[in-house]
């Protein structure tokens, strides 16, 4: 009551009325008028026009409550409320600016408890330039000079955007840029929430503007498996439904041993006759998957490369063995040719001696 009385006296002492016939009334310790009034302004344009050239702030709203504010009301019982301070209900600290819906007609709420909602809250203890809207319409979060329609700033480490935020450090979904000092590089991350029983996923696709139909093009499951052109990579880490082209593919050796053991002295090479019988019966080489198996289960590039190399090494051993046999046969042939040459020489000598005998007998 005393506060409003003092305000009324001060108002009467500084207010210049639009007309000399301005009438003031008193009700419950409050002064009121139906005319326009100016404080520091002799030509008010509104119901209350406040002007000062000596200070930056023209008006001060002060309260002994934990917060102070004002309401904007139309002809309804609810109004837009704005208040600064803290009611201790949201954990925003003592310097928060809030905008919300206020009910001025509910007597059960009381004059200070009419807040129905606080949909917009600013923590005024936030760092400088936490939110900036510049003259170009660019919005910056954490930057005073945004360089795009939406800029999240250059500083700061960890998550930048959370699409789903439940307050926990590990169960969230959104986008993040890791700028933490001490790391070896910067990381752009897209993450989704997971639970103990269900893995989340990240889906990339396209949606038709006409009817909203969504077509998934790529999916990353919570276990790290990736499907391109398929939403079910099954047990594979990467599943591609379609063609792919690579300039370089490196397959790391798996548990299957690399077939250098073929060249060990203890390796037993299958006889060619036995290999022939196997091919006639199965229509493919031993250890090489059949056409039916490849059609059903696909082809393991690593295992297949190892099998092909093994067959090449076995073929090399067959070729070496055949070369040895040919060399041995050539040596035998040369020995036989030498013997034939000696026999032919002796035969020629005998024929010549026989001719001499015939001539002498005549």
C-alpha positions in Angstrom: 0.0 0.0 0.0 2.8 2.4 0.9 4.6 1.6 -2.3 1.7 2.4 -4.5 1.0 5.7 -2.5 4.5 6.8 -3.1 4.3 6.0 -6.8 1.1 7.9 -7.1 2.6 11.1 -5.4 5.7 10.8 -7.6 3.5 10.4 -10.7 1.4 13.5 -9.9 4.6 15.6 -9.4 6.1 14.8 -12.8 3.3 13.9 -15.2 2.3 16.6 -17.7 -1.3 16.1 -18.8 -2.5 16.2 -22.4 -5.2 18.7 -21.4 -5.8 20.8 -18.4 -9.1 19.1 -17.9 -7.4 15.7 -17.3 -9.2 14.1 -14.3 -7.5 11.7 -11.9 -9.2 9.3 -9.6 -8.2 7.1 -6.7 -9.1 3.5 -6.1 -7.6 1.2 -3.5 -4.6 3.5 -3.2 -4.0 3.7 -7.0 -4.3 6.8 -9.2 -6.0 6.5 -12.6 -7.0 8.6 -15.5 -8.8 8.1 -18.8 -6.5 10.5 -20.6 -3.0 10.1 -22.0 -0.1 10.9 -19.7 3.5 11.8 -20.3 6.5 11.4 -18.0 9.3 13.6 -19.2 7.3 14.2 -22.4 4.8 17.0 -22.9 3.2 15.5 -26.0 2.5 11.9 -25.1 1.4 9.7 -28.0 0.2 6.7 -26.0 -1.7 6.2 -22.8 1.6 6.3 -21.0 4.7 7.9 -22.7 8.0 7.9 -20.8 11.0 9.8 -22.0 14.4 10.7 -20.5 17.6 12.1 -21.9 19.7 11.5 -18.8 19.6 7.8 -18.5 19.7 4.7 -20.7 16.7 3.1 -19.0 13.5 5.0 -18.8 11.5 2.7 -16.6 12.2 0.5 -13.7 9.9 -2.3 -12.4 10.9 -3.3 -8.9 9.6 -5.9 -6.6 10.5 -7.4 -3.2 9.5 -10.8 -4.6 12.1 -13.2 -6.0 11.1 -12.0 -9.4 9.6 -8.9 -11.1 7.7 -8.4 -14.3 4.7 -7.2 -16.2 1.7 -8.6 -18.1 0.1 -7.7 -21.4 -3.6 -8.4 -21.4 -6.4 -8.0 -24.0 -10.1 -8.4 -23.3 -9.7 -12.0 -22.0 -8.8 -13.2 -18.5 -5.5 -14.5 -19.6 -2.5 -12.4 -20.5 1.1 -12.6 -21.7 3.4 -12.5 -18.7 7.1 -11.6 -18.6 9.1 -11.7 -15.5 12.8 -11.6 -14.4 14.2 -13.5 -11.5 13.5 -17.0 -10.3 10.7 -18.8 -8.5 13.0 -21.7 -7.7 10.9 -24.2 -9.7 13.0 -24.8 -12.8 16.6 -24.7 -11.6 17.5 -21.9 -14.0 19.4 -19.9 -11.4 18.4 -16.5 -10.1 18.7 -14.5 -13.4 16.2 -15.9 -15.8 13.9 -14.0 -18.1 10.6 -15.8 -18.8 7.7 -15.3 -21.1 4.5 -17.3 -20.5 0.7 -17.4 -20.1 -0.6 -15.7 -16.9 -4.1 -16.0 -15.5 -5.3 -12.8 -13.8 -8.8 -14.0 -12.9 -8.2 -17.1 -10.8 -8.5 -16.1 -7.2 -7.2 -19.5 -6.0 -3.8 -18.8 -7.6 -3.2 -15.5 -5.8 -1.6 -12.4 -7.3 1.9 -13.9 -7.7 1.0 -17.5 -8.6 -1.1 -17.1 -11.8 1.6 -18.6 -14.1 0.0 -21.3 -16.3 3.1 -21.9 -18.5 6.6 -20.7 -19.2 7.3 -21.8 -22.8 10.1 -19.4 -23.4 12.9 -19.1 -20.8 16.3 -17.3 -21.1 19.0 -17.8 -18.5 20.6 -14.4 -18.3 23.8 -16.0 -16.7 24.6 -17.5 -20.2 27.8 -16.3 -21.9 27.9 -13.3 -24.2 26.4 -13.8 -27.7 24.6 -16.9 -26.7 21.8 -16.0 -29.2 22.3 -13.3 -31.8 20.0 -12.1 -34.7 21.9 -9.7 -36.9 20.6 -7.2 -39.4 20.9 -9.7 -42.3 18.6 -12.1 -40.6 21.4 -14.5 -39.7 21.0 -16.3 -36.4 24.0 -17.2 -34.3 24.2 -19.4 -31.2 27.4 -18.8 -29.4 28.8 -16.4 -32.0 28.5 -12.7 -32.3 29.0 -12.8 -36.1 27.0 -15.6 -37.7 28.0 -16.4 -41.3 24.9 -18.3 -42.3 21.2 -18.3 -41.7 21.9 -20.5 -38.8 25.3 -20.7 -37.2 26.3 -22.7 -34.1 29.6 -20.9 -33.6 33.2 -22.0 -33.9 33.9 -22.5 -30.2 32.8 -25.1 -27.8 33.3 -28.9 -27.5 31.0 -31.8 -27.6 27.4 -31.9 -28.8 26.0 -29.0 -30.7 22.4 -30.1 -31.4 20.2 -32.6 -29.5 17.1 -33.8 -31.3 16.1 -35.9 -28.4 17.4 -34.9 -25.0 16.3 -36.7 -21.8 19.0 -35.2 -19.7 21.2 -38.2 -19.6 24.7 -38.1 -20.9 24.5 -41.3 -22.9 20.9 -41.6 -24.1 20.3 -38.9 -26.6 19.9 -38.3 -30.3 21.2 -35.5 -32.5 24.3 -34.0 -34.1 27.6 -33.2 -32.5 31.0 -31.6 -33.4 33.9 -32.7 -31.1 36.1 -29.6 -30.7 37.5 -30.7 -27.4 41.2 -29.6 -26.8 43.7 -32.3 -26.7 42.1 -34.5 -29.3 43.9 -35.5 -32.5 41.2 -34.2 -34.8 37.8 -32.7 -35.1 34.8 -35.1 -35.3 31.3 -34.6 -36.7 29.0 -37.1 -35.2 25.4 -38.1 -35.8 24.0 -40.2 -33.0 20.8 -41.8 -31.8 19.5 -43.2 -28.6 19.7 -46.8 -27.6 18.3 -48.9 -24.7 19.3 -52.1 -23.1 16.9 -54.1 -25.2 16.5 -52.2 -28.5 19.1 -50.6 -30.7 18.3 -47.3 -32.3 19.2 -46.5 -35.9 20.0 -43.6 -38.1 18.0 -43.5 -41.4 18.8 -41.5 -44.5 16.2 -41.2 -47.2 13.9 -39.0 -49.3 10.3 -37.9 -48.8 7.9 -36.9 -51.6 6.5 -33.4 -51.2 3.1 -34.5 -52.7 2.1 -37.2 -50.3 4.9 -37.4 -47.7 6.0 -40.9 -48.7 9.4 -41.7 -47.2 11.9 -43.9 -49.0 14.9 -45.1 -47.0 18.2 -45.1 -48.9 20.7 -45.9 -46.2 20.4 -47.1 -42.6 23.0 -47.3 -39.8 21.9 -49.7 -37.0 22.8 -49.2 -33.4 25.3 -52.1 -33.6 27.3 -50.3 -36.3 26.0 -52.3 -39.3 25.3 -50.2 -42.4 22.7 -51.0 -45.1 22.7 -49.2 -48.5 19.6 -49.9 -50.5 18.4 -52.3 -47.8 17.1 -51.8 -44.3 18.3 -55.2 -43.1 22.1 -55.8 -43.4 21.5 -59.1 -41.4 24.8 -60.2 -39.8 27.0 -58.1 -42.1 28.7 -54.9 -41.1 28.1 -53.5 -44.6 25.3 -54.6 -46.9 24.8 -53.0 -50.4 21.8 -53.8 -52.5 23.1 -52.7 -55.9 26.3 -52.1 -57.7 29.5 -50.5 -56.3 32.8 -49.3 -57.8 36.1 -49.1 -56.0 39.5 -47.8 -57.0 41.1 -49.9 -54.2 39.9 -52.7 -52.0 42.0 -54.2 -49.2 40.7 -57.3 -47.5 42.4 -58.1 -44.2 43.3 -61.8 -43.7 40.7 -63.5 -41.5 41.1 -66.7 -39.5 41.7 -68.7 -42.6 45.5 -69.2 -42.9 47.1 -67.8 -46.0 48.0 -70.8 -48.3 51.8 -70.5 -48.2 51.7 -74.0 -46.6 51.2 -75.4 -50.1 54.9 -75.0 -50.7 56.0 -76.8 -47.6 57.7 -80.1 -48.1 55.1 -81.9 -46.0 52.1 -80.8 -48.1 50.4 -83.6 -49.9 49.5 -82.7 -53.5 46.4 -84.4 -54.8 47.3 -86.7 -57.8 46.0 -85.4 -61.1 44.0 -88.6 -61.7 42.2 -88.1 -58.4 41.6 -84.5 -59.3 40.1 -85.5 -62.6 37.7 -87.9 -60.9 36.6 -85.1 -58.4 35.9 -82.6 -61.2 33.9 -85.2 -63.2 31.8 -85.9 -60.1 31.3 -82.3 -58.7 31.9 -80.0 -61.7 34.1 -77.6 -59.7 37.5 -77.6 -58.1 38.0 -78.9 -54.5 37.4 -76.3 -51.8 36.0 -73.8 -54.4 32.3 -73.1 -53.7 29.8 -74.3 -56.3 27.5 -72.1 -58.3 24.6 -73.1 -56.1 26.5 -72.2 -52.9 27.5 -68.8 -54.3 23.9 -68.1 -55.4 22.6 -69.0 -52.0 25.2 -67.6 -49.6 27.2 -65.1 -51.7 31.0 -65.1 -52.0 33.5 -64.3 -49.2 36.2 -62.2 -51.0 38.9 -63.0 -48.4 38.3 -66.7 -48.3 37.8 -66.8 -52.1 41.1 -65.0 -52.7 42.9 -67.5 -50.3 41.3 -70.5 -52.1 42.2 -69.1 -55.6 45.8 -68.5 -54.5 45.9 -72.1 -53.1 44.8 -73.4 -56.5 47.4 -71.3 -58.3 50.1 -72.6 -56.0 48.9 -76.2 -56.5 48.9 -75.5 -60.2 52.5 -74.2 -59.9 53.5 -77.4 -58.2 51.8 -79.5 -60.9 53.7 -77.5 -63.6 57.0 -77.9 -61.7 56.4 -81.6 -61.4 55.4 -81.9 -65.1 58.6 -79.9 -66.0 60.7 -82.3 -64.1 59.1 -85.3 -65.8 59.7 -83.7 -69.2 63.3 -82.9 -68.4 63.8 -86.5 -67.3 62.2 -87.8 -70.5 64.4 -85.5 -72.6 67.5 -86.8 -70.9 66.4 -90.4 -71.6 65.6 -89.5 -75.2 69.0 -87.9 -75.6 70.7 -91.0 -74.2 68.7 -93.2 -76.5 69.6 -91.0 -79.5 73.3 -91.3 -78.6 73.0 -95.1 -78.5 71.1 -95.1 -81.8 73.9 -92.9 -83.3 76.6 -95.3 -82.1 74.6 -98.3 -83.5 74.1 -96.5 -86.8 77.9 -95.8 -87.0 78.8 -99.4 -86.3 76.3 -100.5 -88.8 77.7 -98.2 -91.4 81.2 -99.5 -90.6 80.1 -103.1 -91.0 78.4 -102.4 -94.3 81.6 -100.7 -95.6 83.8 -103.6 -94.5 81.3 -106.0 -96.1 81.6 -104.1 -99.4 85.4 -104.4 -99.2 85.2 -108.1 -98.7 82.9 -108.5 -101.7 85.2 -106.5 -103.9 88.4 -108.5 -102.9 86.7 -111.8 -103.5 86.1 -111.0 -107.1 
